[in-house]
């Protein structure tokens, strides 16, 4: 499962949408999701693969448990602040 993600400089996910809708639980394959766009120079848009152990969660769960590692360009478990 891949997500189109907008994140801030710290890797915090600000918005996300599935790229392959047929892989997202409960979504009709023909349904199209709008892709979030960065609205500030400090925000970045990327498409990233969701780690296997998080794929069964809802989009809200995935965004709450993961963040973007901007250097490695991958989703990683969030660290407590």
Sine and cosine of phi, psi and omega as CSV:
sin_phi,cos_phi,sin_psi,cos_psi,sin_omega,cos_omega
0.00,0.00,0.76,-0.64,0.05,-1.00
-0.92,-0.40,0.56,-0.83,0.05,-1.00
-0.85,-0.53,0.60,-0.80,0.20,-0.98
-1.00,0.00,0.86,-0.50,-0.17,-0.99
-0.80,-0.60,0.63,-0.77,0.23,-0.97
-0.93,-0.36,0.79,-0.61,-0.02,-1.00
-0.74,-0.67,0.31,-0.95,0.04,-1.00
-1.00,-0.01,-0.06,-1.00,-0.05,-1.00
-0.89,0.46,-0.43,0.90,0.01,-1.00
-1.00,0.04,-0.06,1.00,0.00,-1.00
1.00,-0.04,0.02,1.00,0.01,-1.00
-0.93,0.36,0.77,-0.64,0.00,-1.00
-0.96,0.26,0.84,-0.55,0.00,-1.00
-0.99,-0.15,-0.52,0.86,0.00,-1.00
-0.36,-0.93,0.48,-0.88,0.01,-1.00
-0.42,-0.91,0.47,-0.88,0.07,-1.00
-0.52,-0.86,0.57,-0.82,0.04,-1.00
-0.90,0.43,0.59,-0.81,0.08,-1.00
-1.00,0.04,-0.80,0.60,0.04,-1.00
-0.99,-0.11,0.98,-0.17,-0.10,-0.99
-0.91,0.41,-0.46,0.89,-0.03,-1.00
-0.94,0.35,-0.31,0.95,0.01,-1.00
-1.00,0.04,-0.25,0.97,-0.07,-1.00
-1.00,0.07,0.81,-0.59,-0.04,-1.00
-0.80,0.60,0.78,-0.62,0.13,-0.99
0.99,0.16,0.12,0.99,-0.03,-1.00
-0.96,-0.28,0.74,-0.68,0.06,-1.00
-0.93,0.38,0.75,-0.66,-0.08,-1.00
-0.83,0.56,-0.49,0.87,-0.02,-1.00
-0.98,0.17,-0.18,0.98,-0.03,-1.00
-0.94,0.33,0.67,-0.74,0.00,-1.00
-0.93,-0.37,0.73,-0.68,0.04,-1.00
-0.98,-0.19,0.69,-0.73,0.13,-0.99
-0.93,0.37,0.56,-0.83,0.02,-1.00
-1.00,-0.10,0.73,-0.69,0.01,-1.00
-0.93,0.38,0.53,-0.85,0.01,-1.00
-0.87,-0.49,0.59,-0.81,0.07,-1.00
-0.93,0.38,0.66,-0.75,-0.02,-1.00
-0.93,-0.37,0.05,1.00,-0.04,-1.00
-0.60,-0.80,0.49,-0.87,0.05,-1.00
-0.88,0.48,-0.37,0.93,0.02,-1.00
-0.99,0.14,-0.10,1.00,-0.02,-1.00
-0.97,-0.22,0.55,-0.83,-0.04,-1.00
-0.76,-0.64,0.63,-0.77,0.08,-1.00
-0.97,-0.25,0.73,-0.69,0.02,-1.00
-0.60,-0.80,0.33,-0.94,0.19,-0.98
-0.91,-0.41,0.84,-0.54,-0.07,-1.00
-0.73,-0.68,0.47,-0.88,0.06,-1.00
-0.99,0.16,0.71,-0.70,0.06,-1.00
-0.99,0.16,0.77,-0.64,0.05,-1.00
-0.82,0.57,0.60,-0.80,-0.10,-0.99
-0.78,0.63,-0.66,0.75,-0.08,-1.00
-0.93,0.36,-0.19,0.98,0.00,-1.00
-0.95,-0.31,-0.03,1.00,-0.13,-0.99
-0.93,0.37,-0.36,0.93,-0.03,-1.00
-1.00,0.10,-0.18,0.98,-0.02,-1.00
-0.98,0.18,0.22,-0.98,0.08,-1.00
-0.96,0.28,0.24,-0.97,0.04,-1.00
-0.86,0.51,-0.63,0.78,0.04,-1.00
-0.89,0.47,-0.70,0.72,0.03,-1.00
-0.89,0.46,-0.71,0.71,-0.03,-1.00
-0.87,0.50,-0.73,0.68,-0.02,-1.00
-0.93,0.37,-0.49,0.87,0.02,-1.00
-0.98,0.21,-0.46,0.89,-0.07,-1.00
-0.99,-0.14,-0.28,0.96,-0.07,-1.00
-0.87,-0.50,0.34,-0.94,0.16,-0.99
-0.63,-0.78,0.18,-0.98,0.00,-1.00
-1.00,-0.07,0.75,-0.66,0.17,-0.99
-1.00,-0.01,0.98,-0.21,-0.10,-0.99
-0.88,0.47,-0.52,0.85,0.00,-1.00
-0.96,0.29,-0.69,0.72,-0.03,-1.00
-1.00,0.03,-0.19,0.98,-0.01,-1.00
0.80,0.60,0.83,0.56,0.06,-1.00
-0.47,-0.88,0.31,-0.95,0.05,-1.00
-0.99,0.11,0.71,-0.71,0.00,-1.00
-0.71,-0.70,0.33,-0.94,0.05,-1.00
-0.88,0.47,0.69,-0.73,0.03,-1.00
-0.92,0.38,0.60,-0.80,0.09,-1.00
-0.99,-0.13,0.63,-0.77,0.02,-1.00
-0.87,0.49,0.66,-0.75,0.01,-1.00
-1.00,-0.04,0.00,0.00,0.00,0.00
